[in-house]
Amino acid sequence: MSVSIDIAGLRPERVAVVPSPLAELGMALHALSEPGHHPRLQGWATGVTAGLDPHLADRMCEADFLWRTTFSDIFLPYAGVPGGGTLPGATLAEELDLLDKLTDEQFVDAALEFITCSLAYETQPSGVLSDASVRPRALEAAAYRGPQQVRFTQRLLDDPPGVRGWMRRFLEDCEEAFFADAWSRLCHQLAADARHKTELLRHRGLSEALAAVSPVVTLDEAAGRIVVDKLLEGRTSVQGGGLLLVPTSFGWPHLSVLHRAGWQPVLHYPVGSPDPASPPSVEQLTLRMTALSHPVRMRICRYLARSAYTTSELAQVQGMTAPEISRHLAVLKKAGLVTTRRRGRYVLHQLDVAVVARLGSDFLEGVLR
């Protein structure tokens, strides 16, 4: 299981390592909403949450699934600008201007990533605004997630400019409330890491730079592709454009790969890991975790670590039948690794992160990577 990036024809000068304030704000919001994924940040998260204006806290809950259960591509808008060569801005305001440059179709398609299991991601954009047949599927998929997601999806489909304006104001208010202070402390560390990786690119080549990003990122020179070891299958291509490497401090241990169709590939990688030299591979995890040794169940855990899913959703994204998924869920539930709750007519399953953490931080890091 891996995500691959076809880099055939990629010129060295089209590889850039640049920090991104908007991407870092997205990761900060994720850490605030999922502190269990980021134990090193729990003190910071507790302090920020305690000091939040109640109105901002309420707004933060309106669309938290954009950063809680997925890392929405709206936080990497430069990747969607045509030409494949746009770089992140130096300030949040500059990157919000880049976000404004995306078309309504691009913005809506990226914002609906939280229901990507039902809509295309690696294929061409779903055309949810232009294709009337896609809209009901989007609303139906949102209904699996909950009423909050349905309301947001309905607003997004009915009034994209209104939601875009709401999102920009929300992110600007987050900057004023807590992010400006955090960014002033982190930007120097991220800039230093970017300079180091850039020097490696210049003097030792792409392979050495990728190895410094993470041991799970490798360059297959013969095949002309980058391979990222993840509990996920995916592929993309630079398509004559560039490749972006974006460091994150708030994001550890998540190593994200933007592989959306038509967008510039982005490696969003963590810096400051406690043990960056030896993260476990998927093969090591399979050998160590005998209770979770089946690869299908490991893939299921990847989804359930981020959000609650129904059996039918898991069956769709895994390309399996509902009875097959039910049998795998039964094994996980018998081991005490998955909890189940009913909401209306839907039965939702979710990974018990606390239990998995006690089984071993290696497995948890692997499913969150």
N, C-alpha and C positions, 0 to 999 in steps of 0.2 A: 504494500500500500504506500502510495507516494503521490506527490504533486510534481509534475515535470514542466519545465519551461523550455521550449524550443528556442535556441539562440542562434540559429543559422543566419549568417550574415551580420551578426551584431558587431559593430565597430567598438573598439575599446573606449573611445571618447563618448559613446552613448550610454555608458554605465555611470551612474551618479549615486553618491552616498550623501543624503541630505536629511537633516532633522525636519520634522513637520509638527508645528504647534497644534494644528487641528487634529492630526492623528493622535498626538499625545493627550489632547483634551478628551478624545473619544475613549482612550484607555483609562484616563482618570475617572470618567463617568462609569466605565465598566467596573473599576476597582471599588467605587462607592456603592454600586448596586450588587456586586458579588464579592464581598470581602473574604468569603471562604476560599476564593481562588487566589487570594493575595494576602497570605498571613503576615508578610513583612510590612504591609501597608495598613494593617488594621488600626493602629494608633492614629495615623493620619486620617483615615476614613472616618473614624469615630469623632475626631476633632472637627472635621469639615461638616459632617452631618449635624453635629450639635449646634454649630454656628450658622446653619443655613436659614435664610429668610423662609418662613412657612410657605409663602406664595411660590418662591422658586422651587422649594422642595416638592410642592404639588405638581408644578409644571414638569419637573424632572421625572415624575411617575407617568406622565401622559404618554411618553414614547420610549420608556426605558428599555423596551425590547430591541431597540435599534443598537444598543450597546451592551445589554445584559446577555441576551441569548445569541446574538451575532455581533460581529464587528463590521457594522454597515460601511459599505464603500463610499457613502457620502462623506466620510471623514478622510477620504483620499481622493478629492475631486480632480486634482491635477492629472491623475491617471486616465480620466475620461475625456480630457481635452484632445481633440483630433491632432494627429501628427506624432503622438507618442514621444514627445520631447519636453513637455512642460514639467518644470521642477516645483517642489513645494515652496511656498512663500516664506519670507523671514518672520512674518508676524501673523497672528491669527486673523487680523483684518484682511491681509493680502490673500490668505487662503479662503476666507469666506467670499471674497470677490471671485476667486476661481470657482467656488461652489455655485455662485450665481451664473457662471458661464455655461454650466451644464444645461442642456435642454430639459424641458419638463419631462419628456419621455425618459431621459437618462436618470433624472433625479428620482422619479417615481419608481423606475425599475430597480435602482439601487436601494431605495428606502424599503422596498418590499422584499428585501433579501431575507427577512425573518421567516418568509413562507417559501423560500427557494426550493424546499423539498417538493413543492407542488408546481413550481414554475421553473422555466429554464434559467440556467446561470452561465454555463460554458457555451451554450449555443447562442444564436443571435437574440437580442433583447425581445422580451415577451410581447411588446407592443400593447401593453395593457391600456393605454389611453386611446390608441388608434384602432385596436381590434376589439369589437364589442363582445366577441366570444370569450375573450380572456378575462374580462371584468368579473363575471359570475364566479369563475374558478378562483380568482384572487380573493373575493369576499368569502367564499366557502372555505378556502384554506385558512383565512384569518379567523374564521369561526372556531376552528380547531384550537387556536391559540387562546381565545377568550374574548369577552365583550370589549375590553379595552383595545385590543388589536383590531376588532371589527370597526369600532368608532374611528380609529386613526386611519384605517384603510379607506373607509367611506369618505372621510374628509380629504384624503390625499387624491382620490379619484375624482371627487367633485370639484376640488379647488386647489390644484397644485401650487399656484402662486401664493395663495394664502398660507398653506402649510410651509412653504419655503420661507416666507417672511417670518412666520412664527418660529421656525427652527433657527434662523439667523439671530433673531432677538434673544432667544433662549441661550444660544452659545455665547453671545456677547455678555449676557448677564452672568453666565457661569465664569467667564473670564474675570469679570469685575469682582465676583463674590469669593472665588478661591483659586482660579487657575493662574491668574497673572503672577501671584506670589510663588506658586509651585513652579511655573515655567521659568521664572527668574533664577531659581535654584538649579533646575535641571538642564537648562539649555546649554550651559557650559560643558557639562559632562557629555551630552549628546553630540555637541559640536566637536569635542575632542575625539570621541569615538569615530565620528565621520571623517575627520582628518586622518586618523590612523588607518582606517579602511581604504581611504583614497590613496594614501602612500603605498599601501600594499598593492593596490590595483596598478599603480604606475610602475612600481619597481619589481614586483613579483608575479603579477598577473591575476586574472580572475579566480583561478583555482585557490590560490593562497588567501585572497580576500574572502571568498566564500567559506573557507575552512575557519577563518577568524570570526565570521558571523555565527556559525554553529557547526559542530561536527556532524550534525544531521543534514547539512546542506553540502552537496557534492557536485562537482562538474564532471560530466561524462563527455570528455573531449571528442572521442571517436563518434559518438552519436550526436554531438552538437546540442547538448541539453543540460540543464541544471535539474537535479533531482533533490526534492525535499522529503525526507522520511517523516510521514505523518499518517495518522489513522484516517486517511481520506484519499480517494482516487480523484485526480484532476489533471488537466493539462491546459497549457496556453502557449502563446508564441509572441515574440517581440514584433513579428510581422514588419520588419524594416524600421521599427521605432527604437526605443531605448529600454533600459532596465533600471528600475529605481530600488535602492536599498535604503530603508528608512529605520533608524534606530529608535527604540522606545525604552524608557525606564519604568514607567507605570505598567507596561505590558507584560513583564516577566510573570509566568513562564511561557506566555503565548507567543508562538512563532507563526505569523499569518502570511499567507500567500494570496495576493489578489490575482485571480485568474479569470476574471469576468470577460466574456466575449467582447472584443472590440476595444478593450481598455489596455493601457500600458501595464505590463506585469510589475508588481511591487512585492518585494520581500520586506515585511515589517517585523524586525527581529529585536529580541530583548537584549539589553546590556545590563551589566551589573549582576548577573546570575551568581548565586553562591558557589556553584561548581560548573562553570561554563564548559569545562574541558571534557566532561564525561556524562552527558545526559543519556539515558537509556534509549536503545533502539527499540523498534517495534518487535524485532526478533527476541531481544533480551526480555522484554516485557512478557512476551508469550511464554518463554521458558520459565520465568520466575513466578508468574501468577497462574498457577495450575487451575485455580478455580475459575479463571477467566481466559482459559487457553484457546477457546474457539474464536477464530477471527471475526465471525459474524457478530458474536456477542461483544467483542471489543469495539466493533464499529457502532453497534447499538449504544454502548456506553458513551461513545464520543458525543452522540446527539443528546443522550439523557443527562450528560454532565452540564449541559447548557440550558436545557429547558425541558418541560414536561411534554411528552408526545403520546398520541393515541397509537393503538396497535396498527390501525389502517395507514396512518402517516408513515410509521416506520416501515411497513410493508412496501409502501410506494417508493420511498427513497432507497430502500435496499434492493428493490426489484425482486421481492419474494412474496409469497402468499401470506395472508393473515394467520392461518394456522401455524405456518413455519415460524413466524415471528413470535406467536404466542408460546410456542415450545421453548424458544430461547429466553423469553421473558420469565417463564416459569422457573428455569434454572437460576436466573439471576435473583429472582424473588426468594427462592428457597435458600439461597446463600445470604440473604439479608442485605443485598446490595442495591435493590430497587424498591422504591415505595410506590404505592398506587393510591390514587384518590379519584373520587367521582365528582364531576361538575356537570350538572344537568344530565344530558344523555351521553356525555363523553366520559370515558375512563382514561385517565392520564397516568403515565408512568414517568418516574424521574430517578436518576442516580442519587443515592445517598452519599454525598461527597464526604461527609464526616467519617462514615464507615470505611470508605475506600482509602481515605487518608491514613487511617490506622493500619490498613493492609500494606501500605508502603507509598512513600512519596514518589517513588519512581513511576509507579503506574499512574498516579494522579497527574504528574507532569506530562506523561505521555498522552493522556486523553485530552489534556488542555492545550497541548502544543499547537 
